[in-house]
Amino acid sequence: MNDTLLDEIISLNDESFHLSIQKYTNGYFVSISEGSKHTLGSISLSLKQSNIVNTTIITPSRFSPMIPQLISELASESSNGIGLSSVYLTKDIKPETAISLIEIIKSHLKKL
């Protein structure tokens, strides 16, 4: 595995998600897709300036709309720069699944 790229399948509560994280010198691109295939979904962009993170939703999500925003903000905060997320979901996910996904992403961002 490249030290700037993470690509794995995560299984949570009988659901699988394809997680991909690309590290750049000034930020992260985090992609999560329901299922095992890479699929683009809703897109959220966050930028950290000083101690404030500003977020723009480029393509809104039909399902679990806060997830893409939280992931891009987490990536931006972790990199002190740009956080870009793509989240593809086919249905709303349970709160405990969302919390687990966020925790997994957070732990990977700390390692990269």
C-alpha positions in Angstrom: 0.0 0.0 0.0 1.2 3.5 -0.9 1.7 5.7 2.2 -0.5 8.4 0.6 -3.4 6.0 -0.5 -5.7 3.8 1.5 -8.2 1.6 -0.3 -10.3 -1.0 1.6 -13.7 -2.6 2.1 -15.3 -2.0 5.4 -18.1 -4.3 6.7 -20.4 -2.8 9.3 -23.8 -4.3 10.5 -24.2 -6.5 7.4 -23.4 -3.6 5.1 -20.2 -3.1 3.1 -18.5 0.2 2.2 -15.6 0.9 -0.1 -13.3 3.5 1.5 -10.6 5.2 -0.4 -8.4 8.0 1.1 -5.9 9.9 -1.0 -3.4 12.2 0.8 -2.0 15.3 -0.8 0.5 17.8 0.6 -2.3 20.3 1.3 -5.3 18.0 2.0 -7.2 14.8 1.6 -9.7 13.3 -0.8 -12.0 10.8 1.0 -14.4 8.6 -1.1 -16.9 6.2 0.5 -19.3 4.1 -1.6 -22.0 1.7 -0.4 -21.1 -1.7 -1.8 -17.8 -2.9 -3.1 -17.4 -0.7 -6.2 -15.9 2.8 -6.5 -18.8 5.1 -7.2 -18.9 8.9 -7.1 -21.6 10.4 -5.0 -22.4 13.6 -3.3 -19.5 15.9 -3.1 -18.5 18.3 -0.2 -15.5 20.6 -0.1 -14.1 22.0 3.1 -11.2 24.5 3.6 -9.5 25.2 6.9 -8.4 28.8 7.3 -6.9 29.8 10.7 -9.2 28.0 13.2 -12.3 28.0 11.0 -13.4 25.3 8.6 -15.7 26.5 5.8 -17.7 24.0 3.8 -19.5 24.0 0.5 -21.8 21.2 -0.7 -21.1 20.8 -4.4 -23.5 17.9 -5.0 -26.1 17.3 -2.3 -26.8 13.9 -1.0 -30.3 12.3 -1.1 -29.5 10.0 1.8 -27.8 10.8 5.1 -26.9 14.4 4.0 -24.7 15.3 6.9 -22.2 12.4 6.3 -20.4 14.0 3.3 -20.1 17.3 5.1 -18.7 15.7 8.3 -16.2 13.7 6.3 -14.9 16.7 4.3 -14.7 18.8 7.5 -12.8 16.0 9.3 -10.4 15.7 6.4 -9.8 19.5 6.3 -9.2 19.6 10.0 -6.8 16.7 9.9 -4.8 18.2 7.0 -5.0 21.9 8.1 -6.0 22.5 4.5 -8.5 21.1 2.0 -10.9 18.2 2.6 -12.9 16.8 -0.3 -15.3 14.0 0.1 -17.5 11.9 -2.2 -20.1 9.8 -0.5 -22.3 7.4 -2.5 -25.3 5.9 -0.5 -28.3 4.0 -1.8 -30.3 4.5 1.4 -30.1 6.3 4.7 -27.7 4.6 7.0 -28.3 3.9 10.7 -26.7 6.4 13.2 -24.5 3.7 14.7 -23.2 2.8 11.3 -22.5 6.5 10.5 -20.6 6.9 13.8 -18.5 3.8 13.1 -17.6 5.0 9.6 -16.6 8.4 10.9 -14.4 6.8 13.6 -12.8 4.5 11.1 -12.0 7.4 8.8 -10.7 9.5 11.6 -8.3 6.7 12.7 -7.0 6.3 9.1 -6.5 10.0 8.7 -4.3 10.0 11.8 -2.2 7.2 10.4 -1.6 8.7 6.9 
